[in-house]
Amino acid sequence: MKEFILLGLSENQGVQKIYFVVFLIFYILTVSGNLLIVLTVKSSQHLNCPMYFFLCHLSFVDVCYSSVTAPQMISGFMVENNTISFAGCIGQLFGLHFFGCTETFILTAMAYDRYVAICRPLHYPVLMSHCLCGRMVGVSWAGGFLHSTLQTLPTAFLPFCGPNKVPHYFCDVRPLLRLACADTRAEGLAAVANSGVISLSCFLILVTSYVVILVSLRGQTLVGWHKVLSTCGSHITVVILFLGPSTFVYIRPSGDLSEDRSVALFYTLIPPMLNPLIYTLRNREVKGAMRKLCRRRVGSKNGKG
């Protein structure tokens, strides 16, 4: 098998043109918004706490994660057959799980950061040192690489002798297993045990951490509740948008691929686009730093002019 054909979201030419415009705008907003957050955090001296350190890495991962699937899908709307080489398909599979799993682990690290900040504020500087934060991000990247390797290698060595039409808009384990000329039940169960367990366990850890946070707020004033919820609300929203749909897809050993294809939009394209809005609209410090960055950029341009 030299190449695969990605079937995409629709076979209607008119609908595909609409999808092209819509998802191109989505992708531009995703890349520009997340890069703006990375640039803002890196250039601001006030955003040097662990929360923004994790946010910077999350935004960078979102750029990479969306770039694995979106360009191929968007270009496919303008051609009759959206083909991808075998090596490109396996590379897309690796990148999807690498950046997706890394994002899951970073979200988990961010939940721990919020737990320490709210439940153990006096010990926060010691527990969330720069060294520990760096290690947590490093483990997140290493864990994503290991997970992706375990997902990709068994699939890459399967025999593919036809057909070559992938019923999805990107290469993923389950659609490729159905095209293999071999018994893939073991690989399918391994994929569920890998991706499904990681998604579900991290989701449960995140939910548990916020339940503990809410329980610890008993007896707090309304001002204290509002402060905590405004801090954690952004992260809870991102977790639900990202881990909810991905857990639904990967925890099942088998399912309707057309259904998976629709749900996949809600964890591959929508969360990376909404993350910059969620974290900036609810965060005065980030909005203030962005305004200062824009003023510096405009001032430097006017100075040169």
C-alpha positions as CSV (number, residue, x, y, z in Angstrom):
1,M,0.0,0.0,0.0
2,K,1.6,3.2,-1.2
3,E,-1.1,5.7,-0.2
4,F,-4.5,6.1,1.4
5,I,-7.6,8.1,0.5
6,L,-9.1,10.1,3.4
7,L,-12.9,10.3,2.9
8,G,-13.3,13.5,4.8
9,L,-16.5,15.0,6.3
10,S,-18.7,15.2,3.2
11,E,-18.7,14.1,-0.4
12,N,-20.9,17.0,-1.5
13,Q,-18.8,19.5,-3.4
14,G,-20.9,22.5,-2.3
15,V,-20.7,21.5,1.3
16,Q,-16.9,20.9,1.0
17,K,-16.4,24.5,-0.2
18,I,-18.2,25.8,2.8
19,Y,-16.2,23.5,5.1
20,F,-13.0,24.8,3.4
21,V,-13.7,28.4,4.4
22,V,-15.0,27.6,7.8
23,F,-12.1,25.3,8.9
24,L,-9.5,27.5,7.3
25,I,-10.7,30.3,9.5
26,F,-10.8,28.0,12.5
27,Y,-7.2,27.0,11.8
28,I,-5.9,30.5,11.3
29,L,-7.6,31.6,14.6
30,T,-6.1,28.5,16.4
31,V,-2.5,29.2,15.3
32,S,-2.6,32.9,15.7
33,G,-4.4,32.8,19.1
34,N,-2.1,30.2,20.6
35,L,1.0,31.8,19.3
36,L,-0.1,35.1,20.8
37,I,-0.4,33.5,24.2
38,V,3.1,31.9,23.9
39,L,4.5,35.3,22.9
40,T,2.7,37.1,25.6
41,V,3.8,34.7,28.4
42,K,7.4,34.7,27.2
43,S,7.6,38.5,26.9
44,S,5.9,39.4,30.2
45,Q,7.8,39.4,33.4
46,H,4.5,39.3,35.4
47,L,3.4,36.0,33.9
48,N,6.2,33.9,35.4
49,C,4.2,31.8,37.8
50,P,3.6,28.0,37.2
51,M,0.1,28.5,35.9
52,Y,1.3,30.6,33.0
53,F,4.3,28.3,32.4
54,F,1.9,25.4,31.9
55,L,-0.4,27.6,29.8
56,C,2.5,28.5,27.5
57,H,3.3,24.9,26.9
58,L,-0.4,24.0,26.4
59,S,-0.7,26.7,23.7
60,F,2.4,25.5,21.9
61,V,1.1,21.9,22.0
62,D,-2.3,23.2,20.6
63,V,-0.6,24.7,17.6
64,C,1.3,21.4,16.9
65,Y,-1.8,19.3,17.6
66,S,-4.1,21.2,15.3
67,S,-1.4,21.3,12.6
68,V,-1.2,17.5,12.4
69,T,-4.8,17.1,11.0
70,A,-6.2,20.5,9.9
71,P,-3.9,21.3,6.9
72,Q,-4.5,17.9,5.3
73,M,-8.2,18.1,5.9
74,I,-8.6,21.7,4.6
75,S,-6.6,21.0,1.4
76,G,-8.7,17.9,0.9
77,F,-11.9,19.9,0.6
78,M,-10.5,21.4,-2.7
79,V,-9.6,18.1,-4.4
80,E,-11.6,15.1,-5.6
81,N,-9.4,12.5,-3.8
82,N,-7.7,13.6,-0.6
83,T,-4.7,11.2,-0.8
84,I,-2.0,10.8,1.8
85,S,1.1,8.6,1.5
86,F,1.6,5.6,3.7
87,A,4.5,7.3,5.5
88,G,2.5,10.5,5.9
89,C,-0.5,8.6,7.3
90,I,1.7,6.9,9.9
91,G,3.4,10.2,10.7
92,Q,-0.1,11.8,11.2
93,L,-1.1,9.0,13.5
94,F,2.1,9.4,15.5
95,G,1.7,13.2,15.8
96,L,-2.0,13.0,16.7
97,H,-1.4,10.8,19.7
98,F,1.9,12.4,20.6
99,F,0.6,15.9,21.0
100,G,-2.9,14.8,22.1
101,C,-1.5,12.7,25.0
102,T,1.0,15.5,25.9
103,E,-1.9,17.9,26.1
104,T,-3.8,15.5,28.4
105,F,-0.8,15.3,30.8
106,I,-0.2,19.1,30.8
107,L,-3.9,19.6,31.6
108,T,-3.5,17.2,34.5
109,A,-0.4,19.1,35.7
110,M,-2.4,22.3,35.6
111,A,-5.1,20.8,37.7
112,Y,-2.5,19.8,40.3
113,D,-1.2,23.4,40.2
114,R,-4.6,24.8,40.9
115,Y,-5.2,22.2,43.7
116,V,-2.0,23.3,45.5
117,A,-2.7,27.0,45.0
118,I,-6.1,26.8,46.5
119,C,-5.9,24.0,49.1
120,R,-2.3,24.5,50.3
121,P,-1.5,28.2,49.5
122,L,1.2,28.5,52.2
123,H,3.2,25.6,50.7
124,Y,2.6,26.7,47.1
125,P,6.1,28.3,46.4
126,V,7.8,25.1,47.7
127,L,5.6,22.5,46.2
128,M,5.4,24.2,42.8
129,S,9.0,25.2,42.3
130,H,10.4,26.0,38.8
131,C,12.4,22.7,38.9
132,L,9.2,20.6,39.6
133,C,7.2,22.4,37.0
134,G,10.0,21.8,34.4
135,R,10.0,18.1,35.3
136,M,6.2,17.8,35.1
137,V,6.3,19.3,31.6
138,G,9.2,17.1,30.6
139,V,7.3,14.0,31.9
140,S,4.3,15.1,29.9
141,W,6.3,15.3,26.7
142,A,8.0,12.0,27.4
143,G,4.7,10.3,28.3
144,G,3.2,11.5,25.1
145,F,6.1,10.2,23.0
146,L,5.9,6.8,24.7
147,H,2.1,6.5,24.3
148,S,2.3,7.5,20.6
149,T,5.1,5.0,19.9
150,L,3.0,2.2,21.5
151,Q,0.1,3.2,19.3
152,T,1.9,3.7,16.1
153,L,4.4,0.8,15.8
154,P,1.9,-2.1,15.9
155,T,-0.3,-0.3,13.3
156,A,2.7,0.6,11.0
157,F,3.8,-3.1,10.7
158,L,0.3,-4.5,9.8
159,P,-0.2,-5.7,6.2
160,F,-2.3,-3.4,4.1
161,C,-3.3,-4.8,0.8
162,G,-6.5,-2.9,0.0
163,P,-9.0,-1.2,0.1
164,N,-7.2,2.0,0.8
165,K,-10.1,4.4,1.7
166,V,-9.9,5.6,5.3
167,P,-13.4,6.5,6.6
168,H,-12.1,9.5,8.5
169,Y,-10.5,12.9,7.8
170,F,-7.2,11.9,9.4
171,C,-5.3,8.6,10.0
172,D,-6.2,7.0,13.4
173,V,-5.7,3.6,14.8
174,R,-9.3,2.3,14.5
175,P,-9.9,3.3,10.9
176,L,-6.6,1.8,9.8
177,L,-7.1,-1.5,11.7
178,R,-10.3,-2.0,9.7
179,L,-8.2,-1.8,6.5
180,A,-5.5,-4.2,7.5
181,C,-5.4,-7.7,5.9
182,A,-5.0,-9.5,9.2
183,D,-6.7,-10.2,12.5
184,T,-6.5,-7.0,14.4
185,R,-8.5,-7.8,17.5
186,A,-5.4,-7.8,19.7
187,E,-4.2,-4.4,18.3
188,G,-7.7,-3.0,18.8
189,L,-7.8,-4.0,22.5
190,A,-4.3,-2.7,23.0
191,A,-5.4,0.7,21.5
192,V,-8.3,0.9,23.8
193,A,-6.2,-0.1,26.8
194,N,-3.7,2.6,25.9
195,S,-5.7,5.6,24.7
196,G,-8.9,4.8,26.5
197,V,-7.3,4.2,29.9
198,I,-5.2,7.3,29.7
199,S,-8.1,9.5,28.7
200,L,-10.5,8.1,31.2
201,S,-8.0,8.0,34.1
202,C,-6.8,11.6,33.5
203,F,-10.4,12.7,33.2
204,L,-11.3,11.1,36.5
205,I,-8.2,12.6,38.2
206,L,-9.1,16.0,37.0
207,V,-12.7,15.7,38.1
208,T,-11.6,14.4,41.5
209,S,-9.1,17.3,42.0
210,Y,-11.9,19.8,41.4
211,V,-14.3,18.0,43.7
212,V,-11.6,18.2,46.4
213,I,-11.2,21.9,45.7
214,L,-14.9,22.6,45.9
215,V,-15.2,20.6,49.2
216,S,-12.3,22.7,50.6
217,L,-14.3,25.9,49.9
218,R,-16.9,25.1,52.5
219,G,-17.4,28.1,54.8
220,Q,-15.8,30.5,52.3
221,T,-17.4,33.8,51.5
222,L,-19.0,34.5,48.1
223,V,-16.0,36.6,47.2
224,G,-13.7,33.5,47.9
225,W,-16.0,31.3,45.8
226,H,-16.0,33.7,43.0
227,K,-12.2,34.1,43.0
228,V,-11.7,30.3,42.9
229,L,-14.3,29.6,40.3
230,S,-13.0,32.4,38.1
231,T,-9.5,30.9,38.4
232,C,-10.5,27.3,37.8
233,G,-13.5,27.8,35.5
234,S,-11.3,28.2,32.4
235,H,-9.4,25.0,33.1
236,I,-12.6,23.0,33.8
237,T,-14.1,24.2,30.5
238,V,-11.0,23.1,28.5
239,V,-10.9,19.7,30.2
240,I,-14.6,19.0,29.4
241,L,-14.2,20.1,25.8
242,F,-11.1,18.1,25.2
243,L,-11.2,15.0,27.3
244,G,-14.9,14.4,27.2
245,P,-15.2,13.6,23.5
246,S,-11.8,11.9,23.2
247,T,-12.7,9.6,26.2
248,F,-16.0,8.8,24.4
249,V,-14.2,7.8,21.2
250,Y,-11.2,5.8,22.6
251,I,-12.8,4.0,25.5
252,R,-14.9,1.8,23.2
253,P,-13.4,-1.3,21.6
254,S,-15.6,-0.8,18.5
255,G,-18.0,1.8,17.2
256,D,-19.5,3.6,14.3
257,L,-16.6,5.3,12.4
258,S,-19.0,8.0,11.0
259,E,-19.9,8.9,14.6
260,D,-16.3,8.9,15.6
261,R,-15.5,11.2,12.7
262,S,-18.1,13.8,13.9
263,V,-17.1,13.6,17.5
264,A,-13.4,13.9,16.6
265,L,-14.0,17.5,15.6
266,F,-14.7,18.3,19.3
267,Y,-11.2,17.2,20.4
268,T,-8.9,17.9,17.4
269,L,-10.1,21.3,16.1
270,I,-12.5,23.0,18.5
271,P,-10.6,23.0,21.8
272,P,-7.3,24.3,20.4
273,M,-9.2,27.1,18.8
274,L,-11.2,28.0,21.9
275,N,-8.4,27.7,24.4
276,P,-7.0,31.2,23.7
277,L,-10.5,32.7,24.1
278,I,-11.2,30.7,27.3
279,Y,-8.0,31.6,29.0
280,T,-7.8,35.3,28.0
281,L,-11.5,36.3,28.3
282,R,-11.5,35.1,31.9
283,N,-8.1,36.3,32.9
284,R,-7.3,39.9,33.5
285,E,-3.5,39.4,33.8
286,V,-3.2,37.8,30.4
287,K,-5.4,40.4,28.8
288,G,-3.3,43.2,30.4
289,A,-0.1,41.6,29.3
290,M,-1.5,41.3,25.7
291,R,-2.4,45.0,25.7
292,K,1.1,45.9,26.8
293,L,2.6,43.6,24.2
294,C,0.5,45.2,21.5
295,R,1.4,48.7,22.6
296,R,5.1,47.9,22.6
297,R,4.8,46.5,19.1
298,V,2.8,49.5,17.8
299,G,5.3,51.9,19.5
300,S,8.3,50.1,18.0
301,K,6.7,50.3,14.5
302,N,5.9,54.0,15.0
303,G,9.4,54.6,16.2
304,K,10.9,53.0,13.1
305,G,8.5,54.9,10.9
